[in-house]
Amino acid sequence: MQRYFLIIGLLIAFSFSAMAQVPVVPLMPGSQSRADSIQARKDTAKGKAFAPKSTVEKVYHPDSTHSPSKAWHRSVIIPGLGQVYNHRIWKVPVIYTGLTLLVLMYRFNQGAYTEDLAIARYRAKGTQPAPGDKYYDLYQLFKANNYDDAAINDAVRGYARYRDLSVLLFVAAWGIQTIDAYVDAKFMHSYSMDNNFSVKLAPTLMNQPVYAQNFDGAFIPGLKLTFTLR
């Protein structure tokens, strides 16, 4: 009997001890402790997905359906048409700008050559154009500035030389744009143009041959061209 009373007394004492502890204040809805807030931030940071930006460069693979002969023939017929076929339209204004400048160069030199040649012929005959003739004003201008026959003949030859040069440059420009169209189409047809090939140009010092060395130094500056295949 006493044993039962002892057990009941211990239970009552334990109950009073528990009630004497500091009560836990419940958190208001929507509020959280500092530790819980820090942990929540860590969980949020861990939960966010991160994907790095892709930096893969575009790779151009060969196109066997692209015909270099078509590009060449089109550029021969009409300048720039082969570049359009190769999808290099930005080259067309460059081509026509160059050709137009050469045409203007030809017209200027041809006009000056014709005028000076007419004056030179008048001088050779010992005559002069009558008032109202085509070259009367020009003849009088040369006479007022004391241009002699040698100076006029030199001008005639100079204008003729630059006129012929403009024709040669025009033909060369036409041929270069044709070659450019063919080579560009050939690369598109047969080769892969990607970042596996690089060219680097850097300054360097080169050793002189023994027989060419002098007291100034055994090294000479130069340029180093490096081709890299990856």
C-alpha positions as CSV (number, residue, x, y, z in Angstrom):
1,M,0.0,0.0,0.0
2,Q,2.8,2.4,0.9
3,R,4.4,1.6,-2.4
4,Y,1.4,2.8,-4.3
5,F,1.3,6.1,-2.3
6,L,5.0,6.6,-3.1
7,I,4.5,6.1,-6.9
8,I,1.5,8.5,-6.8
9,G,3.6,11.1,-4.9
10,L,6.4,10.9,-7.5
11,L,3.9,11.4,-10.4
12,I,2.4,14.5,-8.7
13,A,5.9,16.0,-8.0
14,F,6.9,15.5,-11.7
15,S,3.7,17.2,-12.9
16,F,4.3,20.3,-10.8
17,S,7.9,20.4,-12.0
18,A,6.8,20.3,-15.6
19,M,4.3,23.1,-15.0
20,A,7.0,25.3,-13.4
21,Q,9.0,25.4,-16.7
22,V,8.9,28.4,-18.9
23,P,6.1,28.0,-21.4
24,V,6.9,28.0,-25.1
25,V,5.3,31.0,-26.8
26,P,3.7,30.0,-30.1
27,L,4.9,31.9,-33.2
28,M,2.4,34.2,-34.9
29,P,1.2,33.0,-38.2
30,G,3.6,34.0,-41.0
31,S,6.5,34.6,-38.6
32,Q,9.6,32.5,-38.1
33,S,12.7,32.4,-36.0
34,R,16.2,33.6,-37.2
35,A,17.5,30.1,-37.5
36,D,14.5,29.0,-39.5
37,S,14.9,32.1,-41.7
38,I,18.6,31.4,-42.4
39,Q,17.8,27.7,-43.1
40,A,15.0,28.7,-45.4
41,R,17.3,31.0,-47.4
42,K,19.8,28.1,-47.8
43,D,17.1,25.8,-48.9
44,T,15.9,28.4,-51.4
45,A,19.4,28.9,-52.8
46,K,19.9,25.2,-53.1
47,G,16.6,24.8,-54.8
48,K,17.2,27.3,-57.6
49,A,18.3,25.7,-60.8
50,F,21.3,27.2,-62.6
51,A,22.3,26.6,-66.2
52,P,25.4,28.2,-67.7
53,K,25.0,30.1,-71.0
54,S,26.0,28.1,-74.0
55,T,29.0,29.5,-75.9
56,V,29.1,26.9,-78.7
57,E,30.2,28.5,-81.9
58,K,28.5,27.8,-85.1
59,V,30.1,25.2,-87.3
60,Y,29.9,25.3,-91.1
61,H,29.9,21.9,-92.7
62,P,30.5,21.3,-96.4
63,D,27.6,21.6,-98.8
64,S,28.0,19.2,-101.7
65,T,25.0,20.7,-103.5
66,H,26.7,24.1,-103.7
67,S,28.3,24.4,-107.2
68,P,31.5,26.4,-107.6
69,S,31.0,26.4,-111.4
70,K,27.7,28.1,-111.0
71,A,29.2,30.8,-108.9
72,W,32.0,31.3,-111.4
73,H,29.8,31.5,-114.4
74,R,27.4,33.9,-112.8
75,S,30.1,36.3,-111.8
76,V,31.6,36.2,-115.3
77,I,28.3,37.3,-116.8
78,I,27.2,39.8,-114.1
79,P,29.7,41.1,-111.4
80,G,28.5,40.2,-107.9
81,L,25.9,37.6,-109.0
82,G,28.2,34.8,-107.9
83,Q,28.5,36.4,-104.5
84,V,24.7,36.5,-104.2
85,Y,24.7,32.8,-105.0
86,N,27.2,32.2,-102.2
87,H,25.1,34.3,-99.8
88,R,27.8,36.9,-99.5
89,I,25.6,39.9,-100.4
90,W,27.7,42.3,-98.4
91,K,30.4,42.0,-101.1
92,V,28.2,43.3,-103.9
93,P,28.3,47.0,-102.9
94,V,32.1,46.7,-102.5
95,I,32.4,45.3,-106.1
96,Y,30.2,47.9,-107.7
97,T,31.8,50.7,-105.8
98,G,35.2,49.7,-107.1
99,L,34.0,49.2,-110.7
100,T,32.2,52.5,-110.7
101,L,35.3,54.4,-109.5
102,L,37.3,52.8,-112.3
103,V,34.6,53.8,-114.9
104,L,34.8,57.4,-113.6
105,M,38.6,57.3,-113.8
106,Y,38.4,56.1,-117.4
107,R,35.9,58.8,-118.4
108,F,37.9,61.6,-116.9
109,N,41.2,60.6,-118.4
110,Q,39.5,59.9,-121.8
111,G,37.9,63.3,-121.9
112,A,41.1,65.1,-120.9
113,Y,43.1,63.0,-123.4
114,T,40.7,64.0,-126.2
115,E,40.8,67.7,-125.4
116,D,44.6,67.9,-125.0
117,L,45.1,65.8,-128.2
118,A,43.0,68.3,-130.2
119,I,45.1,71.2,-128.9
120,A,48.3,69.4,-129.7
121,R,47.1,68.8,-133.2
122,Y,46.3,72.5,-133.6
123,R,49.8,73.4,-132.4
124,A,51.4,70.9,-134.8
125,K,49.5,72.4,-137.7
126,G,50.3,75.9,-136.6
127,T,46.6,76.9,-136.6
128,Q,44.1,77.7,-133.9
129,P,40.3,77.1,-133.5
130,A,38.1,79.9,-134.5
131,P,35.9,81.7,-132.0
132,G,32.9,79.5,-131.2
133,D,34.6,76.3,-132.1
134,K,34.6,73.4,-129.6
135,Y,38.1,73.8,-128.3
136,Y,38.5,77.6,-128.7
137,D,38.2,78.4,-125.0
138,L,40.6,75.6,-124.0
139,Y,43.1,76.7,-126.6
140,Q,43.0,80.3,-125.3
141,L,43.5,79.0,-121.7
142,F,46.6,77.0,-122.6
143,K,47.9,80.1,-124.5
144,A,47.3,82.4,-121.6
145,N,49.1,80.1,-119.2
146,N,52.1,79.8,-121.6
147,Y,51.9,76.0,-122.1
148,D,54.4,75.0,-124.7
149,D,54.1,72.1,-127.1
150,A,56.2,69.7,-124.9
151,A,54.0,70.2,-121.9
152,I,50.8,69.6,-123.9
153,N,52.3,66.4,-125.4
154,D,53.3,65.2,-122.0
155,A,49.8,65.8,-120.7
156,V,48.4,63.8,-123.7
157,R,50.7,60.8,-123.0
158,G,49.9,61.0,-119.2
159,Y,46.1,61.0,-119.7
160,A,46.4,58.1,-122.2
161,R,48.5,56.1,-119.8
162,Y,46.0,56.6,-116.9
163,R,43.1,55.8,-119.3
164,D,44.7,52.5,-120.3
165,L,45.5,51.7,-116.7
166,S,41.8,52.2,-115.7
167,V,40.8,49.7,-118.4
168,L,43.3,47.2,-117.1
169,L,42.2,47.7,-113.5
170,F,38.6,47.3,-114.5
171,V,39.3,44.0,-116.2
172,A,41.4,42.9,-113.2
173,A,38.6,43.8,-110.7
174,W,36.1,41.8,-112.8
175,G,38.4,38.8,-112.8
176,I,39.2,39.1,-109.1
177,Q,35.5,39.1,-108.1
178,T,35.0,36.1,-110.3
179,I,37.9,34.2,-108.6
180,D,36.5,35.3,-105.2
181,A,33.1,33.8,-106.1
182,Y,34.7,30.5,-107.2
183,V,37.0,30.1,-104.2
184,D,34.2,31.0,-101.7
185,A,31.9,28.5,-103.4
186,K,34.7,25.9,-103.4
187,F,35.2,26.2,-99.6
188,M,31.4,25.9,-99.1
189,H,31.3,22.9,-101.3
190,S,34.3,20.9,-100.1
191,Y,35.6,22.2,-96.8
192,S,34.4,22.7,-93.2
193,M,34.9,26.2,-92.0
194,D,34.7,26.1,-88.2
195,N,36.8,27.0,-85.2
196,N,39.1,23.9,-85.5
197,F,41.5,26.0,-87.5
198,S,43.1,29.2,-86.4
199,V,45.8,31.6,-87.7
200,K,47.9,33.7,-85.3
201,L,50.3,36.5,-86.3
202,A,52.7,37.6,-83.6
203,P,56.0,39.5,-83.4
204,T,59.2,37.5,-82.7
205,L,63.0,37.6,-82.8
206,M,64.8,35.4,-85.3
207,N,68.4,34.2,-85.1
208,Q,70.7,35.5,-87.8
209,P,72.8,33.0,-89.7
210,V,76.4,32.8,-88.5
211,Y,77.8,34.4,-91.6
212,A,75.3,37.3,-91.4
213,Q,75.9,38.2,-87.7
214,N,77.4,41.5,-86.9
215,F,78.3,43.5,-83.8
216,D,74.8,45.1,-83.6
217,G,73.2,41.8,-82.4
218,A,72.5,38.3,-83.3
219,F,68.7,38.7,-83.4
220,I,66.5,40.5,-85.9
221,P,62.8,41.3,-85.5
222,G,60.3,39.4,-87.5
223,L,56.7,38.1,-87.6
224,K,55.7,34.6,-86.7
225,L,52.7,33.0,-88.5
226,T,51.1,30.1,-86.6
227,F,48.5,27.7,-87.9
228,T,46.6,25.7,-85.3
229,L,44.5,22.6,-85.9
230,R,42.4,21.3,-83.0
